[in-house]
Structures are given as structure tokens and as C-alpha cells.
Amino acid sequence: MTRASHPASVASFARHAATGVALLLLAACATPAEPERMAVTQAAGAGFPPKLQHAMCVRNVTGGEATNPLWVSEVDDAGFSEALSSSLDSVGLLGAQGSCRYFIDVDLLGLSQPTFGFTFEVTSHANYKVYDAGGKSALLATISGAYTADFAEAPLGSMRLKRANEGAIRASITQFLDRLRTMK
């Protein structure tokens, strides 16, 4: 190798190495949980009290966090609200805006997330509150939903954590729907 070609090959190697590192960092970036993966889909009207059919609206969802791409996947308020509304719609409980007889407020208390591992178990903790149109409490429940994502579900750790977050919220919404089935 001549002296003249050596700097060019070092520069080429440095560019390729920098590109490889950038691609690895990009692949490891955290992305927020997807509402459609947090939503529950079930048979419409399966065992719910008739008074709840097409009568419920999600009013407030609080406590979520925006995802910082350089840190870990989170669940934000808008995503949780969309997943809950979609879930209510899929079982025939979502009412048209302006004609709701029951209002749902949710406070996401947090996600218990691991910091490292090959399987990620995430547990979501949320307070669900259902009020009738007069403001009277119809249901108050604190629900913890858990989900475990493994390497087979998502090889990248950041994606595995995202899938575990989505599954934990889906488990929480499933339990909430089960509580609604027994609401008097």
C-alpha cells in the first residue's frame, strides 16, 4: 500500500464505521407504544349491561409520559386514550360524543419496567373511574396489567420493551372491560 492510498482507506473505514454506529443507534431508539397494539378487540356486546351499550366516552387520561427516543419506550396520554376508546368501540360500549351517559377518567399511575434482560415483564398500574352523566361515581378500580415480551417477539431490546408496554396496557384495558361486565 502506498502512502497516498492509506489516508483514503482510513477515511473510508471511518465513514463506514460511523455509518454502522449511527444505524445501530437508530435501531436502538425508543419509540412510543402504538395505540392499535394496546387496544382490545372482542365480540361486540359480550356480557355487558345493556345500559352501557353505546353510552360510554373517555373523558380524561392522565399520567402518561412522552417517549424520549434516547431513553425507553413509554405510553402517552393520547395513545392510551385512543387505545381505550378503540377497545370500547370494539365491544359496542363507545357512545357518540355529546350523547354519553357514562364518562371514563383514567390516571396511569406508572409502568413498572425492567432496565435490562432478555425477557421484559412490564406491569401497568392505572386508576379507572366511571361516572354517570350526573357526576355520580359508578365504578372506581385500580388495575394492574402485566405482560412479558421475549426475544422471539422482538429481538431488539427497545422493541421488546415497547411490546411489553403495549401488552401491559392491553391487559389493563381487558381487566377494566371485565369489571364493566359486572357493573350494576
C-alpha positions in Angstrom: 0.0 0.0 0.0 1.4 3.4 -0.9 1.4 6.3 1.4 -1.1 8.2 -0.8 -3.8 5.5 -0.6 -3.5 5.0 3.1 -5.3 8.2 4.2 -8.2 7.4 1.8 -8.7 3.9 3.1 -8.7 5.2 6.7 -11.2 7.9 5.8 -13.4 5.2 4.0 -13.2 2.9 7.1 -14.1 5.8 9.4 -17.1 6.7 7.3 -18.3 3.1 7.2 -17.7 2.7 10.9 -19.6 6.0 11.7 -22.5 4.8 9.4 -22.6 1.5 11.2 -22.7 3.1 14.6 -25.4 5.5 13.5 -27.5 2.6 12.2 -27.1 0.7 15.5 -28.1 3.8 17.5 -31.1 4.4 15.2 -32.2 0.8 15.6 -32.0 1.1 19.4 -34.0 4.3 19.6 -37.1 4.1 21.8 -40.4 4.6 20.1 -43.8 5.2 21.9 -46.3 2.4 22.4 -48.8 2.1 19.4 -52.5 2.6 20.3 -53.6 -0.1 17.9 -51.4 -2.7 19.7 -52.7 -1.6 23.1 -56.4 -1.9 22.1 -58.5 -4.9 22.9 -60.7 -6.5 20.3 -63.6 -8.7 21.4 -67.0 -9.7 20.3 -69.4 -6.7 20.4 -71.6 -6.6 23.5 -70.2 -9.8 25.1 -71.9 -9.8 28.5 -72.0 -6.1 29.2 -75.0 -4.5 30.9 -77.4 -3.1 28.3 -77.3 0.4 29.9 -73.6 0.7 28.9 -74.2 -0.2 25.2 -73.1 2.8 23.1 -73.2 5.0 26.3 -69.5 5.5 27.3 -66.9 8.1 26.5 -63.3 8.5 27.5 -63.1 11.9 29.1 -59.6 12.3 30.6 -56.5 10.2 30.5 -53.6 11.5 32.6 -50.3 10.3 34.0 -48.7 9.0 30.7 -45.3 10.1 29.5 -44.0 11.0 26.2 -41.2 8.7 24.9 -37.7 10.1 24.8 -36.1 8.4 21.8 -32.8 8.3 23.7 -34.2 6.5 26.7 -37.1 4.0 26.9 -40.5 3.4 25.3 -43.4 4.9 27.3 -47.1 5.2 27.0 -48.5 8.7 26.5 -52.0 10.0 27.4 -53.2 10.4 23.8 -52.1 6.8 22.9 -53.8 5.3 26.0 -56.9 7.3 25.3 -57.1 6.2 21.7 -56.5 2.5 22.7 -59.2 2.7 25.4 -61.7 4.4 23.0 -60.9 1.8 20.3 -61.4 -1.0 22.8 -64.8 0.4 24.0 -65.8 0.7 20.3 -64.9 -2.9 19.5 -67.2 -4.2 22.3 -70.1 -1.8 21.5 -69.7 0.5 24.5 -68.4 3.6 22.9 -71.0 6.4 22.7 -71.2 9.2 20.2 -69.5 12.4 21.5 -72.2 14.7 23.1 -74.6 11.8 23.9 -72.6 9.9 26.5 -74.3 8.7 29.7 -71.0 7.4 31.3 -67.7 9.1 31.4 -64.3 7.4 32.0 -61.3 9.1 33.6 -58.1 7.2 33.8 -54.9 8.0 35.7 -51.9 6.0 34.6 -50.0 5.6 37.8 -47.0 4.2 36.1 -45.3 1.4 34.3 -43.0 -1.0 36.2 -40.3 -1.6 33.6 -37.1 -3.6 33.7 -33.9 -2.0 32.8 -32.2 -5.0 31.2 -32.9 -8.5 30.3 -33.8 -11.0 27.5 -37.5 -11.1 28.6 -39.2 -7.9 29.7 -42.1 -8.0 32.0 -43.9 -4.7 32.3 -46.8 -4.1 34.7 -49.0 -1.1 34.2 -50.9 0.5 37.2 -53.9 2.6 36.5 -56.9 4.1 38.3 -60.1 3.8 36.2 -63.1 6.0 37.3 -66.5 5.8 35.7 -69.1 8.5 36.3 -72.7 8.8 35.2 -74.0 11.9 33.5 -74.9 13.4 36.9 -71.4 13.1 38.2 -72.1 10.1 40.5 -69.4 7.5 40.7 -70.4 4.3 39.1 -67.1 2.4 39.2 -63.7 3.1 40.8 -60.9 0.5 40.2 -57.2 0.4 40.5 -56.0 -2.2 37.9 -52.5 -3.6 37.3 -52.0 -5.3 34.0 -48.8 -7.3 33.2 -47.3 -8.6 30.0 -44.0 -10.3 29.2 -42.2 -9.9 25.8 -39.4 -12.2 25.0 -36.6 -12.3 22.4 -38.8 -14.3 19.9 -41.4 -11.5 19.9 -38.8 -8.7 19.3 -35.1 -9.3 19.0 -34.1 -5.6 19.8 -34.4 -4.7 23.4 -36.0 -1.3 22.7 -38.7 -3.0 20.6 -39.2 -5.8 23.2 -39.8 -3.1 25.9 -42.3 -1.4 23.6 -44.2 -4.6 23.0 -44.2 -5.3 26.8 -45.6 -1.8 27.4 -48.3 -2.3 24.8 -49.2 -5.7 26.2 -49.4 -4.4 29.8 -51.8 -1.6 28.8 -53.9 -4.1 26.8 -54.0 -6.4 29.8 -55.1 -3.4 32.0 -57.9 -2.5 29.5 -59.0 -6.1 29.3 -59.4 -6.2 33.1 -61.3 -2.9 33.1 -63.7 -4.3 30.5 -64.2 -7.4 32.7 -65.1 -5.0 35.6 -67.6 -3.2 33.4 -69.3 -6.6 32.7 -70.2 -6.8 36.5 -71.2 -3.1 36.9 -74.6 -2.7 38.4 
